[in-house]
Amino acid sequence: MEKADNPQPVSGQSSPELLIVGGGIMGLWAAVHAERRGIHTLIADAGRLGEGASGGLLGALMPHMPDRWSEKKQFQFDALVSLETEIAVLEAETGLSAGYNRSGRLIPLPKPHLNRIARGHSEDAERHWRAGERRFHWHVLDRPDADGWVEASAGESGFVHDTLAARVAPRSLMSALIAFLRGAKHVRIRENAVVTDLDPDRGTAEIGGETIAFGRCILAAGHQSFPLLQGLTPGLKQPLGQPVKGQAALLKADIDPALPTIFLDGLYVVAHEGGHAAIGSTSENRFDDPFSTDAQLDALIEAARAIVPSLRDAAVVERWAGLRPKAIDRDPMIGRYPDHPRLIALTGGFKVSFGLAHRLAEAAICIAGDADCGFLLPESFAISNHIAAASR
């Protein structure tokens, strides 16, 4: 990687080849890939690693519908399949569980036309949900095949059970990634270190009052990335992205952690280890307090209790709210920033971050090192695509 002119050391240490700004799921995976490639890296977060939106409760890893196949759906499919192996390697390296399970997904079908559509999707899945010898399915059922998990009346016209969907425990995965990095040889960590005066042309940044130099910078600071990127492109007619508030809850009940995730009209009910069920989540573009919970979460909890008998009397052990990064074109935002070759954007995951972060982060590391990753990113993910949308 290219070194900055006149590098300034941080606390007596040499300047990093790579600066990663942001310690959420995207930044942590980027640092893991940097460590595996032996890249001298500094990861800096304004708070503590893993405490932002990535430290939530839900952890649903849901595939796109298998119809109208596209490069974006293929990329997500490949990422969801490969994540299983990535997590297994991480768990073996750290001795920690990430709470991963390919437990599938149940979708109640309340109206007859949804059953007809679902049967078409079943054929689509047979064509597209293939990874070597592995096959994943989109079964259309008359009744749910998980006894007592969801009310049969929720799906008056049947149910879908897909076998590709999975779940992960967000905080457990974050803990495993952080543990890996704390034992890394090539990665240093700076927490509670606000990055200011980021100058990608000179290759310098202010971190906690110190000036450091870097060869490349990956900006993975969630929704806080958008204003930093915005300042590099004067004249944009719209913001490059925005924070979207999400609320979720964790309930305690006597449930099997291998039960499939329930999805109905934007409601997710995710079975986790230890008899916990995560419920979420809202998507709020307007809000007064980003970290408060309110009646919108109460409504989700009541909706979950209405269709899941085992949650009717379950205690709510945690209510959570946080801000997720939604790029202007909704898809993730990744790529070398135009006219600023040292800077690589890695943000905008919104609802798909946990399923794609390991692949997007690997791509960002390859971009930073001018290397070939062996896979292509969808065009809609490119930072240039988002800049074009914000210019209209």
C-alpha positions as CSV (number, residue, x, y, z in Angstrom):
1,M,0.0,0.0,0.0
2,E,1.1,3.5,-0.7
3,K,2.6,5.4,2.3
4,A,1.6,8.9,3.1
5,D,4.1,11.8,2.8
6,N,5.8,12.8,6.1
7,P,4.0,10.1,8.2
8,Q,3.5,10.9,11.9
9,P,3.6,8.1,14.4
10,V,0.8,7.3,16.8
11,S,2.1,7.1,20.4
12,G,5.5,6.3,19.3
13,Q,4.4,3.5,16.9
14,S,4.8,3.5,13.1
15,S,2.1,4.8,10.9
16,P,-0.4,2.2,9.7
17,E,-0.6,1.1,6.1
18,L,-4.4,1.0,6.7
19,L,-6.7,3.1,8.9
20,I,-10.1,1.7,9.5
21,V,-12.6,4.2,10.9
22,G,-15.4,2.5,12.7
23,G,-15.7,-0.6,15.0
24,G,-19.0,-2.0,13.9
25,I,-19.6,-5.2,12.0
26,M,-18.2,-3.8,8.8
27,G,-15.0,-2.3,10.3
28,L,-14.3,-5.4,12.5
29,W,-14.6,-7.8,9.5
30,A,-12.3,-5.5,7.5
31,A,-9.7,-5.6,10.3
32,V,-9.9,-9.4,10.5
33,H,-9.2,-9.6,6.7
34,A,-6.4,-7.1,7.1
35,E,-4.8,-9.2,9.9
36,R,-5.1,-12.4,7.8
37,R,-3.2,-10.6,5.0
38,G,-0.6,-9.2,7.3
39,I,-1.5,-5.5,6.7
40,H,-0.3,-3.1,9.4
41,T,-3.7,-1.7,10.5
42,L,-5.2,0.8,13.0
43,I,-8.9,0.5,13.7
44,A,-10.4,3.5,15.5
45,D,-13.8,3.9,16.9
46,A,-15.5,6.9,18.5
47,G,-16.8,4.7,21.3
48,R,-16.1,1.1,22.2
49,L,-15.9,-1.6,19.5
50,G,-19.2,-3.2,18.8
51,E,-21.4,-0.7,20.7
52,G,-23.2,0.9,17.9
53,A,-26.1,-0.5,15.8
54,S,-24.2,-3.7,15.3
55,G,-24.6,-4.5,19.0
56,G,-28.3,-5.1,18.7
57,L,-30.5,-8.1,19.3
58,L,-32.1,-9.5,16.2
59,G,-29.4,-11.3,14.1
60,A,-31.7,-12.5,11.3
61,L,-29.8,-13.6,8.2
62,M,-32.6,-13.5,5.6
63,P,-32.1,-14.1,1.8
64,H,-33.8,-12.1,-0.9
65,M,-36.8,-13.7,-2.6
66,P,-35.5,-16.3,-5.2
67,D,-37.4,-14.8,-8.1
68,R,-36.2,-12.3,-10.7
69,W,-32.6,-13.4,-10.1
70,S,-29.9,-10.8,-10.4
71,E,-26.2,-10.2,-9.6
72,K,-27.2,-8.6,-6.3
73,K,-29.2,-11.6,-5.3
74,Q,-26.4,-14.0,-6.3
75,F,-23.9,-11.9,-4.3
76,Q,-26.1,-12.1,-1.2
77,F,-26.7,-15.8,-1.7
78,D,-23.0,-16.5,-2.0
79,A,-22.3,-14.3,1.1
80,L,-25.0,-16.1,3.2
81,V,-23.6,-19.5,2.3
82,S,-19.9,-18.5,2.9
83,L,-20.7,-16.9,6.2
84,E,-21.3,-20.3,7.8
85,T,-17.7,-21.3,7.1
86,E,-16.3,-17.9,8.1
87,I,-18.0,-18.1,11.4
88,A,-16.8,-21.7,12.0
89,V,-13.2,-20.5,11.4
90,L,-13.6,-17.5,13.7
91,E,-15.1,-19.7,16.4
92,A,-12.2,-22.2,16.1
93,E,-9.6,-19.4,16.3
94,T,-11.2,-17.7,19.3
95,G,-12.9,-20.5,21.2
96,L,-16.1,-18.4,21.3
97,S,-19.5,-19.0,20.0
98,A,-21.1,-16.6,17.6
99,G,-24.6,-18.0,18.1
100,Y,-24.9,-19.1,14.5
101,N,-27.6,-21.5,13.3
102,R,-29.0,-22.1,9.8
103,S,-32.4,-22.5,11.4
104,G,-34.5,-21.4,8.4
105,R,-37.4,-19.1,8.2
106,L,-41.2,-19.5,8.4
107,I,-43.4,-17.1,6.5
108,P,-47.2,-17.3,7.2
109,L,-49.3,-16.8,4.1
110,P,-52.6,-15.0,5.2
111,K,-54.2,-14.7,1.8
112,P,-54.7,-17.2,-1.1
113,H,-52.8,-15.2,-3.7
114,L,-49.7,-15.3,-1.5
115,N,-49.8,-19.1,-1.7
116,R,-49.8,-19.0,-5.5
117,I,-46.9,-16.6,-5.5
118,A,-45.0,-18.7,-3.0
119,R,-45.3,-21.8,-5.2
120,G,-43.7,-19.9,-8.0
121,H,-40.9,-18.9,-5.7
122,S,-40.4,-22.5,-4.8
123,E,-39.5,-23.3,-8.4
124,D,-37.2,-20.2,-8.5
125,A,-35.4,-21.5,-5.4
126,E,-34.8,-24.9,-7.0
127,R,-33.1,-23.1,-9.9
128,H,-31.1,-20.5,-8.0
129,W,-30.4,-21.6,-4.4
130,R,-27.5,-23.9,-5.3
131,A,-24.0,-23.9,-4.0
132,G,-22.0,-26.8,-5.5
133,E,-23.7,-29.9,-4.1
134,R,-25.7,-28.0,-1.6
135,R,-29.3,-27.2,-2.3
136,F,-31.6,-24.9,-0.3
137,H,-35.3,-25.0,-0.6
138,W,-38.4,-22.8,-0.4
139,H,-41.1,-25.3,0.8
140,V,-44.8,-24.3,0.6
141,L,-46.7,-26.1,3.4
142,D,-50.3,-26.3,4.5
143,R,-49.3,-26.1,8.2
144,P,-46.1,-25.0,9.9
145,D,-43.7,-27.9,10.4
146,A,-42.5,-26.5,13.8
147,D,-45.2,-27.7,16.2
148,G,-46.4,-25.1,18.6
149,W,-44.0,-22.4,17.4
150,V,-46.4,-20.3,15.4
151,E,-50.2,-20.2,15.4
152,A,-51.6,-22.1,12.4
153,S,-54.3,-19.4,12.0
154,A,-51.5,-16.9,11.2
155,G,-51.2,-18.6,7.8
156,E,-54.7,-19.2,6.6
157,S,-53.4,-19.9,3.1
158,G,-50.3,-21.9,4.2
159,F,-46.7,-21.3,5.2
160,V,-43.3,-21.0,3.5
161,H,-40.4,-22.7,5.2
162,D,-37.1,-21.7,3.6
163,T,-33.9,-23.6,4.5
164,L,-31.4,-20.9,3.4
165,A,-32.2,-18.4,6.2
166,A,-30.0,-18.4,9.3
167,R,-29.5,-16.4,12.5
168,V,-26.5,-15.2,14.5
169,A,-26.3,-13.6,18.0
170,P,-25.1,-10.1,17.1
171,R,-23.2,-9.5,20.4
172,S,-21.7,-12.9,20.4
173,L,-20.4,-12.5,16.9
174,M,-19.0,-9.0,17.7
175,S,-17.3,-10.4,20.8
176,A,-15.6,-13.2,18.8
177,L,-14.4,-10.6,16.2
178,I,-13.1,-8.3,18.9
179,A,-11.4,-11.2,20.7
180,F,-9.7,-12.2,17.4
181,L,-8.4,-8.6,16.9
182,R,-7.2,-8.2,20.5
183,G,-4.9,-11.1,19.8
184,A,-3.9,-9.9,16.3
185,K,-0.2,-9.3,15.4
186,H,-0.9,-6.6,12.7
187,V,-3.9,-4.7,14.0
188,R,-3.9,-2.0,16.7
189,I,-7.1,-0.8,18.3
190,R,-8.1,2.7,19.5
191,E,-11.4,3.0,21.3
192,N,-13.1,6.2,22.5
193,A,-11.1,7.9,19.7
194,V,-13.0,10.3,17.5
195,V,-11.5,10.7,14.1
196,T,-11.5,14.3,12.9
197,D,-9.9,16.3,10.1
198,L,-9.7,13.3,7.8
199,D,-7.7,14.3,4.8
200,P,-7.6,11.5,2.3
201,D,-5.4,13.4,-0.2
202,R,-2.6,13.9,2.3
203,G,-3.3,10.6,4.0
204,T,-3.7,12.1,7.5
205,A,-6.3,12.1,10.2
206,E,-6.7,13.5,13.7
207,I,-7.4,10.8,16.3
208,G,-7.8,11.8,19.9
209,G,-5.8,15.0,19.3
210,E,-2.9,13.2,17.5
211,T,-2.1,13.5,13.8
212,I,-1.5,10.2,12.2
213,A,-0.6,9.3,8.6
214,F,-1.9,6.3,6.7
215,G,-1.5,4.6,3.3
216,R,-5.2,3.9,2.8
217,C,-8.4,4.5,4.9
218,I,-11.5,2.4,5.0
219,L,-14.4,4.5,6.3
220,A,-16.8,2.1,8.0
221,A,-18.4,4.3,10.6
222,G,-22.0,3.5,9.9
223,H,-24.3,6.4,9.4
224,Q,-21.5,8.7,10.7
225,S,-19.7,8.0,7.4
226,F,-22.3,9.8,5.3
227,P,-21.5,13.4,6.4
228,L,-17.8,12.8,6.2
229,L,-18.2,11.5,2.6
230,Q,-20.7,14.3,1.8
231,G,-18.0,16.9,2.6
232,L,-15.7,15.5,0.0
233,T,-18.3,16.0,-2.8
234,P,-19.6,19.6,-2.7
235,G,-22.7,20.3,-4.8
236,L,-24.6,17.1,-4.1
237,K,-28.3,17.7,-4.2
238,Q,-29.3,15.1,-1.7
239,P,-27.5,13.4,1.3
240,L,-25.6,10.3,0.5
241,G,-27.4,8.5,3.3
242,Q,-29.3,8.8,6.5
243,P,-29.6,7.1,9.9
244,V,-32.7,5.0,10.4
245,K,-33.8,4.2,13.9
246,G,-34.7,0.6,14.7
247,Q,-36.2,-0.8,17.9
248,A,-36.1,-4.4,19.1
249,A,-36.7,-6.5,22.2
250,L,-35.4,-9.7,23.8
251,L,-37.8,-12.0,25.6
252,K,-37.1,-15.0,27.8
253,A,-39.2,-18.2,27.3
254,D,-38.8,-22.0,27.1
255,I,-38.1,-22.3,23.4
256,D,-35.9,-24.5,21.2
257,P,-33.0,-22.3,19.8
258,A,-33.1,-24.3,16.6
259,L,-36.6,-23.1,15.7
260,P,-36.9,-21.2,12.4
261,T,-37.2,-17.4,12.3
262,I,-40.8,-16.2,11.9
263,F,-41.3,-13.3,9.4
264,L,-44.7,-11.7,8.9
265,D,-45.5,-8.2,7.7
266,G,-42.1,-6.7,8.7
267,L,-42.1,-8.5,12.1
268,Y,-39.2,-10.9,12.9
269,V,-39.2,-13.4,15.8
270,V,-35.8,-15.0,16.1
271,A,-35.1,-17.9,18.4
272,H,-31.7,-17.7,20.1
273,E,-29.7,-19.7,22.6
274,G,-30.6,-19.7,26.3
275,G,-34.4,-19.6,25.7
276,H,-34.3,-16.1,24.3
277,A,-36.4,-14.7,21.4
278,A,-35.5,-11.5,19.7
279,I,-38.3,-9.4,18.2
280,G,-37.9,-6.5,15.8
281,S,-37.7,-4.2,14.2
282,T,-39.0,-0.8,13.4
283,S,-37.6,1.4,10.6
284,E,-38.0,5.0,11.6
285,N,-36.8,7.8,9.4
286,R,-38.0,10.5,11.8
287,F,-37.4,10.3,15.6
288,D,-36.6,12.5,18.6
289,D,-34.4,10.2,20.6
290,P,-32.4,7.6,18.7
291,F,-31.9,5.4,21.7
292,S,-35.3,5.4,23.4
293,T,-38.0,2.8,22.9
294,D,-41.7,3.5,22.8
295,A,-45.1,2.4,21.7
296,Q,-43.9,1.2,18.3
297,L,-41.8,-1.5,20.0
298,D,-44.8,-2.3,22.3
299,A,-46.9,-3.0,19.1
300,L,-44.2,-5.4,17.7
301,I,-44.1,-7.3,21.0
302,E,-47.9,-7.6,21.1
303,A,-47.9,-8.7,17.4
304,A,-45.3,-11.4,18.3
305,R,-47.3,-12.6,21.3
306,A,-50.4,-12.9,19.1
307,I,-48.9,-15.4,16.8
308,V,-46.3,-17.2,19.0
309,P,-48.0,-19.0,21.9
310,S,-44.8,-19.6,23.9
311,L,-44.2,-15.8,24.0
312,R,-47.6,-14.9,25.4
313,D,-46.3,-14.7,29.0
314,A,-42.6,-14.3,28.2
315,A,-40.8,-11.7,30.2
316,V,-39.2,-8.8,28.3
317,V,-35.6,-8.8,29.5
318,E,-34.3,-6.0,27.2
319,R,-35.6,-3.2,25.0
320,W,-33.1,-1.8,22.5
321,A,-32.9,1.0,20.0
322,G,-30.1,2.2,17.7
323,L,-29.3,3.9,14.3
324,R,-28.6,1.9,11.2
325,P,-27.0,3.4,8.1
326,K,-29.2,3.6,5.0
327,A,-27.5,4.8,1.9
328,I,-29.4,6.9,-0.6
329,D,-29.9,3.9,-3.0
330,R,-30.6,1.6,-0.1
331,D,-27.9,-0.9,-1.1
332,P,-24.6,-1.0,0.7
333,M,-22.1,1.6,-0.3
334,I,-18.6,0.4,-1.1
335,G,-15.7,1.4,-3.2
336,R,-12.7,3.8,-3.7
337,Y,-14.0,7.4,-3.4
338,P,-13.8,9.3,-6.7
339,D,-10.9,11.8,-6.8
340,H,-9.7,10.5,-3.4
341,P,-7.9,7.2,-4.2
342,R,-6.7,6.7,-0.6
343,L,-10.3,6.5,0.7
344,I,-12.5,3.5,0.5
345,A,-16.2,3.6,1.6
346,L,-17.6,0.6,3.5
347,T,-21.0,1.5,4.9
348,G,-24.8,1.6,4.2
349,G,-25.5,-2.0,5.2
350,F,-28.9,-1.0,6.8
351,K,-30.8,-4.3,7.2
352,V,-28.3,-6.7,5.5
353,S,-25.0,-5.9,7.3
354,F,-24.6,-9.1,9.2
355,G,-25.1,-11.3,6.2
356,L,-22.9,-9.4,3.8
357,A,-20.3,-7.7,6.0
358,H,-17.6,-10.4,5.8
359,R,-17.7,-10.3,2.0
360,L,-18.0,-6.5,1.7
361,A,-15.1,-6.1,4.1
362,E,-12.9,-8.5,2.1
363,A,-13.7,-6.6,-1.0
364,A,-12.8,-3.3,0.7
365,I,-9.4,-4.8,1.8
366,C,-8.8,-5.9,-1.8
367,I,-9.6,-2.5,-3.1
368,A,-7.3,-0.9,-0.6
369,G,-4.5,-3.2,-1.6
370,D,-5.2,-3.1,-5.4
371,A,-5.8,-6.9,-5.3
372,D,-8.2,-9.2,-6.9
373,C,-10.7,-10.8,-4.6
374,G,-12.0,-13.4,-7.0
375,F,-15.5,-12.1,-6.9
376,L,-17.3,-9.0,-8.2
377,L,-19.5,-6.5,-6.4
378,P,-22.9,-5.7,-7.7
379,E,-22.9,-2.4,-9.6
380,S,-25.6,-1.0,-7.4
381,F,-23.2,-1.3,-4.4
382,A,-20.6,1.0,-6.0
383,I,-20.0,4.4,-4.3
384,S,-20.2,6.0,-7.8
385,N,-23.8,4.7,-8.1
386,H,-24.8,6.4,-4.8
387,I,-23.1,9.6,-5.8
388,A,-25.0,9.6,-9.0
389,A,-28.3,9.1,-7.1
390,A,-27.4,12.0,-4.7
391,S,-26.6,14.2,-7.7
392,R,-30.1,13.9,-9.3
